[in-house]
Amino acid sequence: MAQLGFNAGDYDHTDDISPLPAGDYVVVVTDARLIPTKSGGRMVTVTYKVMEGQSQGRSLWSNHNIYNQSDKAQEIGRKEISRIAHAIGQPQLSDTDQLLNQVMTISVIIKQDPGYGPKNEVKKWVAHNNRQQSPVTHEQPPHPATAAAQPSTPPWGQK
């Protein structure tokens, strides 16, 4: 017999783990890290906490491939990170720590996952409407004068 070391009665067993309704949410980034993928690549995983409304306090997650065997998957992941960086007003993002405590508005859909059922997926990242930053939905090309000076490895992958 193994002792658990905690009292299960001390925890709320009614937590709602169903997906949030599709829509826009004002969120704060509570965690962001670069982690290895199962296939040997690397991805940025971001945790968001809803700041207002009926879903206040609920968490959402998004994963972004920045190194992947699939060029298409890598391109999608890097564009998503660019959208996040622009949404928080930091287009020169170089470290996942720069994402922490940043506020933005995200658009969420509900996707059917064959293995787990319905789940949320973040599809859009824009500046929170209290900021002067305008929404960005595409990656900005580098300035010609600095394009040659840019390393081939993104800054967040150089750690």
C-alpha positions in Angstrom: 0.0 0.0 0.0 1.3 3.5 -0.9 0.4 6.7 1.0 -0.6 9.6 -1.2 0.6 12.3 1.2 -2.4 14.7 0.7 -6.1 14.8 1.5 -8.2 14.6 -1.7 -11.1 16.3 0.2 -9.0 19.5 0.3 -9.3 20.0 -3.4 -12.2 21.2 -5.6 -13.4 18.2 -7.5 -15.9 20.3 -9.5 -13.3 22.2 -11.6 -14.7 22.9 -15.1 -12.3 21.4 -17.6 -14.6 21.8 -20.6 -13.4 24.0 -23.4 -14.1 27.7 -23.2 -16.8 29.0 -25.6 -15.3 30.2 -29.0 -14.6 33.9 -29.0 -12.2 36.6 -28.0 -10.6 36.7 -24.5 -8.3 39.3 -22.8 -5.5 37.2 -21.3 -2.2 37.5 -19.5 0.7 35.2 -20.3 1.6 33.3 -17.1 4.2 30.9 -18.5 6.2 30.6 -21.6 9.0 28.0 -22.2 11.0 26.4 -25.0 10.6 22.6 -24.7 11.7 19.7 -26.9 9.1 18.0 -29.1 8.7 14.2 -29.3 10.1 14.3 -32.9 13.3 16.0 -31.8 12.3 19.6 -32.6 11.6 22.4 -30.2 8.5 24.4 -29.5 7.4 27.4 -27.5 4.6 26.5 -25.1 2.5 29.5 -23.8 0.1 29.5 -20.9 -2.6 32.2 -20.8 -5.0 33.2 -18.0 -8.3 34.8 -18.8 -8.5 38.2 -17.1 -12.2 39.1 -17.3 -15.7 38.0 -18.0 -17.4 34.7 -17.1 -14.3 32.7 -17.8 -12.0 34.8 -15.6 -9.3 32.8 -14.0 -9.5 29.9 -16.6 -6.3 28.9 -18.4 -5.5 28.2 -22.0 -2.4 26.9 -23.8 -0.8 27.1 -27.2 2.2 25.4 -28.7 4.4 26.8 -31.5 6.9 24.7 -33.4 10.0 26.8 -34.0 12.3 23.9 -35.0 10.6 21.0 -36.8 11.4 18.4 -39.5 8.5 19.8 -41.4 9.3 23.1 -43.0 5.6 24.0 -43.1 5.1 23.3 -39.4 8.1 25.3 -38.5 7.0 28.2 -40.7 3.5 28.2 -39.1 5.0 28.1 -35.5 7.4 31.0 -36.2 4.6 33.1 -37.8 2.5 32.5 -34.7 5.3 33.6 -32.4 5.7 36.7 -34.6 2.0 37.4 -34.2 2.3 37.1 -30.4 5.4 39.3 -30.4 3.6 42.0 -32.4 0.5 41.7 -30.2 2.5 42.6 -27.1 4.5 45.3 -28.9 7.8 43.4 -28.9 8.5 42.6 -32.6 12.2 42.0 -31.7 11.3 39.2 -29.2 14.4 37.3 -28.2 13.5 35.3 -25.1 10.4 33.5 -23.8 10.7 35.5 -20.6 9.7 38.6 -22.5 6.2 37.1 -22.9 5.6 36.8 -19.2 2.9 39.1 -17.7 2.0 40.5 -21.1 -1.6 41.2 -21.8 -3.2 40.6 -25.2 -6.5 39.6 -26.8 -6.7 36.1 -28.3 -9.3 34.5 -30.4 -10.2 30.9 -29.5 -12.0 28.2 -31.4 -13.2 24.8 -30.3 -11.5 22.0 -32.3 -12.5 18.3 -32.2 -9.5 16.2 -31.1 -9.9 12.5 -32.1 -8.1 11.3 -29.0 -9.4 13.8 -26.4 -12.6 15.3 -27.7 -13.3 19.0 -27.9 -10.5 21.4 -27.0 -9.7 25.0 -27.4 -7.2 26.2 -30.0 -5.9 29.8 -30.1 -6.1 31.1 -33.7 -5.4 34.8 -33.4 -3.3 37.2 -31.2 -3.8 40.9 -31.2 -2.9 43.8 -29.0 -5.3 44.4 -26.1 -7.6 47.4 -27.0 -6.2 49.5 -24.2 -2.8 49.7 -26.0 -1.9 51.8 -29.0 -0.4 48.8 -30.9 -2.5 47.8 -34.0 -3.3 44.2 -34.6 -0.8 42.3 -36.8 -1.9 39.2 -38.7 1.3 38.7 -40.8 5.0 38.6 -40.2 6.8 41.8 -41.0 9.8 41.4 -43.4 13.2 42.5 -41.9 14.5 45.9 -42.7 16.9 45.6 -45.7 19.7 47.3 -43.8 19.5 44.8 -40.9 18.5 41.7 -42.8 22.1 40.6 -43.5 23.0 41.1 -39.8 20.2 38.8 -38.6 21.4 35.3 -37.4 19.9 32.3 -39.2 18.8 30.9 -35.8 16.0 32.8 -34.1 17.1 34.5 -30.8 14.9 32.2 -28.7 16.7 29.2 -30.2 20.2 30.4 -29.3 20.1 29.5 -25.6 
